[in-house]
Amino acid sequence: MENKRPELALILLCSLFLVLVVLSYILQGKTIALVEGPIAVLEVDNTGYPLNIGVLPFPVFLLALGLICLDLVNEFFGKGAAISLSIAGGLAVVFIWGLLKGLTFIPTAQNQLVFDQAFAALFNLQPRFVSSLAGSVAAGFAFTSLVFELFRRITHGGFIIIRLFMAHLLGLAFFSACGAALENEAPFILGEALSLAVTRYVQWFVFSFILIPIFYILMIPFRIIIGREHYTAVKVRFAKKKLFRHDEKNFFEARSEVQEKRI
């Protein structure tokens, strides 16, 4: 059972991540108005586009929690597992969409209208909307994982708060750009896409940064679950992956090599 503890932790984190992604799909369109009216207006080509940052969609909060799960997977199991989980989240949205589209063709004996109304109230089955969410989760979170890994190497496996901050600062911009580009209705309007991307990015970053303490709280039980052996092995493995590799030599060895090369 000892060897299965890291697998158990990975299964728990992946399951929670996928549940949050699915809930974000189900609750699309549900919003909370924290502030009435736009906070600012974005000017593009002499046209103003409001930034409704105070109108908070439910999926932003749910996927921000999912991002914390992804960060934990990245911290304990590496970028490969995190990228695979990101792709699995996008595929899960596509699978659910395909399943729900298929269910609409199954004949029902009675209450067909109630069935259709329930689907309309809970799910948005528009292909563009599904591609927006699936593409953002798969590509955006994968890019965030790569940024996390980059700063893991720069910091040699230390300074978790810096890795989280930089991964969210840079990665979520890519996430928001993907969502805005795919969600924007044709014809493509630059101002609308930019205003949506800026709005979502501010909401994403603020929520992800606020939830970082949850990351540290969840690290405690998951470090216990995976065990000291796995955690130590992971720290050693990642500590060896330095961005700039060089052999450390003392002054006399380096001088001797230079002289040999000159001769």
N, C-alpha and C positions, 0 to 999 in steps of 0.2 A: 504493500500500500504506500510505502514511503516514496517509491519511484513515480507513483501516480499523482502525487500532490501538485507538482507544477502543471500537469495536464488538467487537473481539476480547476485550478485557478484560471487557466486559459479558457476553459469551457465556460466558467462563470462570467468572465469578462466579455467573451464573445457573445454569449447569450443575452446579457444585459444590453450590449451595444446594439444587437440586431432588434431587440424588443423596442428600444428607443427609436431606432430608425423607422420601424414599422408604425409605431405610434405617431411619429412625425408625419407620416404619409396619411394616416387615418384622420388626424386632426388638422390637416391643411385647411386654411380659411378661417380657423378660429383665432381670434386676436384679442389682446387686452390693450385698451387705450390708456396709457400711462399719462400722456400729455396731449391735450387737445390741439390740433393744428400742427403744421410743420414747424420744426425748430429753426430751419434755415432753408434757403432757396438756392439751388444750383443753376448757374447761368451757363447755357451752352448755345452758341449761335444766336445770341440775343433773345433767347427763350428761357423762361424760368421754369425749373422743375423742382417741386417741393420735396424736402427730405423729411419724411414722416417717421423720424426715429422714435418718437414716443408711442407709435402704434406697434406693439410687440406681438408678433405671431407666436403661437404655441410651439411650432417646430423649431424656432430659434433656441428656446430654452431646452427642449428635449434633445436636440442634436448637440447642444453645448455640453449636456451631461454625457452624451455619447462620445464626445471628443475627449472627455476626461477618461472614459473607459479605454479609448484608443491610446491615450498617453500612457496609461498603466501597462497596456500590452506592449507598447514600444519600449517602456522602461525595463520590463521584466523579461521580454522575449525577443526584442530586436525589431528593426524596421521591416524585415521580411514578413513577420507575422502581422504587423500593423498594416502593411500595404495589402496583404491578402485579405485581412478583415475589412478594409475599406472597399475593396472590390466586391467582397461578399455582401456588404451592405447595399451597394448599388444594384447588384443582381437580385437581392431580396425584394427590392422595390419593383423591379421589372417583373419578377416572378408573380408577385401578388397582383400587379396590374393585369398580367396575362390570365391569371386564374379568375379574377373578377370579371374580366371581359368574356371569358368562356362561360361563366355561370349565367350571364345574361341570355345565353342561347338555350339554356336548359328550360324546358317547359314546366310550369308549375300549375297545379290544379286550381288553386284559388289564391286570392289576395295578391295577385301579380302587381297591382298598383302599389300596395303597401311595400312590397319587395323592392320595387323600383324607387320609391320615395326614400327608403332606408339607404339604398346605394347612393342616391343623389345627395343625401344629407351627410353621409360619412366619408365618401370617397370622391376624389376628382380623377376621372378616368381619361382626361385629355392627354394624348400622347406627348404634347409639348411639356405639359406640367410634370409628367412622370419622368421624361428625359432630363428635365432640369434637376429634379431631386436626385435621381440615380447618378447622373453625371457629376453633380456637385459632391456627393458622398464619396464616389469612387475616386475621381481625379483630385478633388480638393483635399480630402483627408489623406490620400496617398502622398500628395506633395507636402502636406504638413508633417507627415512622418519622416520624409526625406530631410526636411529642414531640421527637425528634431535630432536626427542622426548626425547631420553635419555639425551642429553645435555640441553634440555629445563628443565628437572627435576633437573639436577645437578645445573643449574644456577637459578632455581626457577622462570623461565619465563623471565629472563632478558638476557642481553648481546646477542642480535640477531646476531651480527657479529661473535661471537664465535661459536654459534650454526650452522650458515651457513658454516663457515670454517671447522669445524670438520665433519659435515655431508657430505660435498663435499670431504674432504680429505679421509675419510674412506669409505663412500658409493660409490663413483665413482670407487674405486678400485674393489669393488664387481661387479659393472656394467661392467667395462672393462673385468674382468675375465669371466663373463657370455658370453659376446659377443665373446671373443676370443675362448672360449671352443666350442661354438656352430657354429661359422663361419668357423673354421679351417676345411679344407677338410680332409676326411679320406684317408690314415691312419693318426692318430693323431701324429703330430710332436711337441714335447715339445718346441723346439727352436722357431719355427714359431708362436706357440700360445703365448709364452712369449713375443716375439718381438712385436706382434700385440697388446697384452694387455698393455705393457709398452708405446707403441706409442700412443694408444688411451687414456690411462690414463693421460699422460702428456697434450695432447691436450684438453681433457675434463676438467681437473682441471684448467688449465690456463684460458680457456674461461669462465668457470663457475665463477671463482674468478673475472675476469674482469667485468662480467655482474652483480656482486653483487650491484654496484651502481644503476643499473636499478631496482633491487628489492626494494631498498629504495625509488626510485622515484615512482614506481607503488604502493607502500604502501599508498601514500598520497591520490590519488583518490579512491582507494578501501576502505580506512578507512572512507572516506566521504560517499561512496555508502552504506556500511554495517551499518553505523550509530554508534553513540557513545554508545548506549545501548548494542548492540551486542558485540562491541569491548571490552567494560568494563566487560561484563559477561564472555567473553572468557579469558581475562587476569586473572580474579578472579578464574575461574575454573581451569586453568592451574597452577596458583600459588599455589593452594592447593595440587597439585600432586607432592609432594616432594619425592625424591628418598629414603631418609633415614628419616622415620617418628619417632618422639619421642615427648613426652609431656614435655613442658618446665616447670620446677619446680624450686623454689628458694632453697637456701641452707638448710634452716631449714626444709622444707617439705621433701627433699631428705634424710636428716639425720634422721628424725623421722621414715620414712619408713624403712630405714636400721636397726634401732634399733628394730622396731616391728618384722621384719623378724628374727633377732637374738634371740629375746625372744620366 
